[in-house]
Amino acid sequence: MCRSFGVGPEGTETQRRTASTRERVWRNGRKLEPLWLNAAIACNGVNSIRTSVRKVTGATDNSCRVATGIHDHTYPVLILLPPSEKKTTLAGPAITVYTGVLYKGLGWSTLPKAAQNRGAKAITIISAKYGAISPTTVIRAYKEKIDNNAMRPKVGAVLDKNKSELIIDCRSSTYQSVWRSPVEKTVEVKVYTKVGGVKKTITHMSKKTRGEVVREILLSKTAPEDPAQLLQIVKESFTCTLIKGNQSTPWVLEIYI
């Protein structure tokens, strides 16, 4: 629970200014994180959250105001994730609201702070309700199937402007159809197994593996800027093959489990 430090009406003007400065720098005895992380502080059951620039008011029914800013992606690598059907019942940062198999594989809460910082800049989630959002965008849980035709212009308005050197696509085919990334710099992550030497596609466990691949990428201190660099990072923990794309199809990183 977030608390604000202040002084009573009997305090002097100097005391009030000092307390106000202290409040902006410290909260709950620890130094405030960058603003993008402040926006991600879960506000369940809190009447208000204070940051250095604005006050976000929440209700007492365990809900928060939904963040509305466009996700302006400027990081060298863009990681595209689908949402998950399974969600928490409380509002919060998108990366914590989605709790499906992929997000369990990613294990956001157990990532080091530096890896979370990289993830906040690299990841964009394609939501059936909210469009293209940052991991730290505060959302409410919802039950909604994506309307591809209605969502395409909304998602395109955000992602068409991205200047990333590499796009790592972990979406399902349903969410891929909402926005087609430039094939020349896109790597699709696909998961297979081999039975009797024959390659077999797997479904449910592929989500968990994609989450684990994203985790490995975020743990790397160097952001991959091309498919070859991505392969070097991922092959440290996975058996994988990189398939070169062409003018009509993206690169494919095949993961074998």
C-alpha positions as CSV (number, residue, x, y, z in Angstrom):
1,M,0.0,0.0,0.0
2,C,1.3,3.4,-1.0
3,R,1.5,6.2,1.6
4,S,2.1,9.8,1.4
5,F,4.3,11.7,3.8
6,G,3.3,15.2,4.8
7,V,3.0,17.7,7.7
8,G,0.0,19.0,9.6
9,P,-1.4,22.5,9.2
10,E,0.8,23.6,12.1
11,G,4.0,23.0,10.1
12,T,5.9,25.9,8.6
13,E,6.1,26.7,4.9
14,T,9.7,25.5,4.9
15,Q,8.6,22.2,6.6
16,R,5.9,21.7,4.1
17,R,8.3,22.3,1.1
18,T,10.8,19.9,2.7
19,A,8.2,17.2,3.2
20,S,6.9,17.6,-0.3
21,T,10.4,17.1,-1.7
22,R,10.9,14.1,0.5
23,E,7.6,12.6,-0.7
24,R,8.6,13.0,-4.3
25,V,12.0,11.2,-3.8
26,W,11.0,8.5,-1.2
27,R,8.0,6.4,-0.6
28,N,7.7,3.6,2.0
29,G,11.3,4.1,3.0
30,R,12.7,3.5,-0.5
31,K,13.7,5.6,-3.4
32,L,11.2,6.0,-6.2
33,E,11.8,4.1,-9.4
34,P,11.7,5.8,-12.8
35,L,8.3,7.2,-13.9
36,W,7.5,4.2,-16.2
37,L,7.8,1.9,-13.2
38,N,5.8,4.2,-10.9
39,A,2.9,3.8,-13.4
40,A,3.2,0.0,-13.0
41,I,2.7,0.0,-9.2
42,A,-0.4,-2.1,-8.5
43,C,-3.1,0.1,-7.0
44,N,-5.5,-2.6,-5.8
45,G,-7.4,-1.4,-2.7
46,V,-5.6,1.9,-2.7
47,N,-7.6,5.1,-2.9
48,S,-4.8,7.0,-4.7
49,I,-1.3,6.7,-6.0
50,R,1.0,9.7,-6.1
51,T,3.7,10.2,-8.6
52,S,5.9,13.3,-9.2
53,V,3.6,14.5,-12.1
54,R,0.1,13.3,-11.4
55,K,-2.4,11.7,-9.1
56,V,-4.2,8.6,-10.2
57,T,-7.5,8.1,-8.4
58,G,-8.9,4.6,-7.8
59,A,-12.1,3.3,-6.4
60,T,-12.5,1.1,-3.3
61,D,-13.7,-1.8,-5.4
62,N,-10.1,-3.0,-6.2
63,S,-9.9,-1.2,-9.6
64,C,-7.6,1.4,-11.0
65,R,-7.8,4.0,-13.8
66,V,-6.6,2.4,-17.0
67,A,-3.5,4.0,-18.5
68,T,-4.3,5.6,-21.9
69,G,-1.0,6.8,-23.4
70,I,0.2,5.4,-26.7
71,H,3.1,2.9,-26.3
72,D,5.9,4.7,-28.1
73,H,8.4,2.0,-28.9
74,T,12.0,3.2,-29.4
75,Y,14.0,0.2,-28.2
76,P,16.4,-1.6,-30.7
77,V,14.4,-4.8,-30.3
78,L,10.6,-5.2,-30.3
79,I,9.2,-8.4,-28.6
80,L,5.5,-9.0,-29.6
81,L,3.5,-11.1,-27.1
82,P,-0.2,-12.2,-27.2
83,P,-2.4,-11.8,-24.2
84,S,-3.5,-14.8,-22.2
85,E,-7.0,-16.0,-21.5
86,K,-6.2,-16.5,-17.9
87,K,-6.0,-13.3,-15.9
88,T,-6.0,-12.0,-12.4
89,T,-9.2,-10.6,-11.1
90,L,-7.7,-7.4,-10.0
91,A,-6.5,-4.4,-12.1
92,G,-2.7,-3.8,-12.4
93,P,0.2,-3.7,-14.9
94,A,-0.6,-5.8,-17.9
95,I,2.4,-8.0,-17.3
96,T,1.0,-9.1,-14.0
97,V,-2.7,-9.2,-15.0
98,Y,-2.0,-11.9,-17.7
99,T,-1.2,-15.1,-15.9
100,G,-1.4,-17.8,-18.6
101,V,1.2,-20.4,-19.5
102,L,3.4,-18.0,-21.6
103,Y,3.5,-15.5,-18.7
104,K,4.4,-18.2,-16.2
105,G,7.3,-19.2,-18.4
106,L,8.4,-15.6,-18.6
107,G,8.3,-15.3,-14.8
108,W,8.3,-11.5,-14.7
109,S,8.2,-11.1,-10.9
110,T,11.4,-13.2,-10.5
111,L,13.4,-11.3,-13.1
112,P,16.2,-9.0,-11.9
113,K,15.3,-5.3,-12.0
114,A,17.6,-4.7,-15.0
115,A,15.9,-7.4,-17.0
116,Q,12.5,-5.9,-16.1
117,N,13.7,-2.5,-17.3
118,R,14.7,-4.1,-20.6
119,G,11.4,-5.9,-20.8
120,A,9.4,-2.7,-20.2
121,K,11.1,-1.1,-23.1
122,A,11.2,-4.1,-25.5
123,I,7.8,-5.9,-25.0
124,T,4.5,-4.9,-26.6
125,I,1.5,-7.0,-25.8
126,I,-1.4,-7.2,-28.3
127,S,-4.6,-7.1,-26.3
128,A,-8.0,-8.0,-27.6
129,K,-9.4,-5.1,-25.5
130,Y,-6.7,-2.5,-25.3
131,G,-4.7,-2.9,-28.5
132,A,-0.9,-2.5,-28.4
133,I,0.2,-1.9,-24.8
134,S,3.3,-1.8,-22.7
135,P,3.9,-4.4,-19.9
136,T,3.4,-1.5,-17.4
137,T,0.2,-0.3,-18.8
138,V,-2.4,-0.6,-16.1
139,I,-5.4,-2.6,-17.3
140,R,-8.5,-4.4,-15.9
141,A,-9.1,-8.1,-16.4
142,Y,-11.6,-8.8,-19.2
143,K,-13.2,-11.5,-21.2
144,E,-13.2,-10.5,-24.8
145,K,-12.3,-12.1,-28.1
146,I,-10.3,-10.0,-30.5
147,D,-12.1,-8.3,-33.4
148,N,-9.3,-8.3,-36.0
149,N,-10.9,-5.8,-38.4
150,A,-11.6,-3.3,-35.6
151,M,-8.3,-3.7,-33.9
152,R,-6.0,-3.5,-37.0
153,P,-6.0,0.3,-37.4
154,K,-5.6,0.8,-33.6
155,V,-2.6,-1.5,-33.4
156,G,-1.2,-0.2,-36.6
157,A,-1.3,3.4,-35.4
158,V,1.2,2.3,-32.7
159,L,3.4,-0.3,-34.3
160,D,3.7,1.2,-37.8
161,K,5.9,3.9,-36.3
162,N,8.3,1.6,-34.5
163,K,11.9,1.8,-35.6
164,S,13.2,-1.4,-34.0
165,E,16.1,-3.1,-35.8
166,L,14.7,-6.6,-34.8
167,I,11.2,-7.8,-34.1
168,I,10.8,-11.1,-32.2
169,D,7.3,-12.4,-32.8
170,C,5.9,-14.7,-30.1
171,R,2.2,-14.2,-31.1
172,S,-0.3,-16.8,-32.2
173,S,-1.6,-16.7,-35.7
174,T,-4.8,-15.0,-34.6
175,Y,-2.8,-12.0,-33.2
176,Q,-0.3,-12.0,-36.0
177,S,-3.1,-11.2,-38.4
178,V,-3.8,-8.0,-36.5
179,W,-0.5,-6.5,-37.5
180,R,1.9,-7.9,-40.0
181,S,5.5,-7.0,-39.1
182,P,8.1,-6.3,-41.7
183,V,9.4,-9.7,-42.8
184,E,13.0,-8.6,-43.4
185,K,13.6,-7.9,-39.7
186,T,11.0,-10.3,-38.0
187,V,11.9,-13.6,-36.4
188,E,8.9,-15.8,-35.5
189,V,9.5,-18.1,-32.5
190,K,8.1,-21.6,-33.2
191,V,8.3,-24.6,-30.9
192,Y,8.7,-28.3,-32.0
193,T,9.6,-31.7,-30.7
194,K,11.0,-34.7,-32.6
195,V,9.3,-38.1,-32.5
196,G,11.3,-40.8,-34.3
197,G,13.3,-38.2,-36.0
198,V,10.2,-36.4,-37.4
199,K,9.5,-32.8,-36.5
200,K,6.2,-32.3,-34.7
201,T,4.5,-29.1,-33.8
202,I,3.4,-28.7,-30.2
203,T,0.7,-26.4,-29.0
204,H,0.1,-25.9,-25.3
205,M,3.7,-26.3,-24.1
206,S,4.9,-24.0,-26.9
207,K,3.4,-21.1,-25.0
208,K,5.5,-21.9,-21.9
209,T,8.6,-22.3,-24.1
210,R,8.1,-18.9,-25.8
211,G,7.8,-17.3,-22.4
212,E,11.1,-18.9,-21.3
213,V,12.7,-17.7,-24.6
214,V,11.6,-14.2,-23.9
215,R,13.0,-14.5,-20.3
216,E,16.4,-15.6,-21.7
217,I,16.5,-12.6,-24.0
218,L,15.7,-10.2,-21.2
219,L,18.4,-11.7,-19.0
220,S,21.0,-11.0,-21.7
221,K,22.8,-7.8,-21.0
222,T,23.0,-7.1,-24.7
223,A,19.9,-6.6,-26.8
224,P,20.0,-8.6,-30.1
225,E,19.9,-6.4,-33.1
226,D,19.6,-9.0,-35.8
227,P,18.5,-12.7,-36.2
228,A,22.1,-14.0,-35.8
229,Q,22.6,-12.2,-32.5
230,L,19.2,-13.6,-31.3
231,L,20.3,-17.1,-32.1
232,Q,23.6,-16.7,-30.1
233,I,21.6,-15.7,-27.0
234,V,18.9,-18.3,-27.3
235,K,21.1,-21.3,-28.1
236,E,22.8,-20.9,-24.7
237,S,19.8,-22.4,-23.1
238,F,17.8,-24.1,-25.9
239,T,18.3,-26.4,-28.9
240,C,17.3,-24.2,-31.8
241,T,17.7,-23.6,-35.5
242,L,17.5,-20.3,-37.4
243,I,15.7,-20.4,-40.7
244,K,16.4,-17.5,-43.0
245,G,13.4,-15.6,-44.4
246,N,12.8,-14.3,-47.8
247,Q,10.9,-11.4,-49.5
248,S,7.5,-12.8,-48.4
249,T,8.2,-14.8,-45.2
250,P,9.9,-13.8,-42.0
251,W,12.9,-15.5,-40.3
252,V,11.9,-18.4,-38.1
253,L,13.7,-19.5,-34.9
254,E,12.8,-23.1,-34.3
255,I,13.0,-24.3,-30.7
256,Y,13.1,-28.0,-30.0
257,I,12.0,-29.4,-26.6
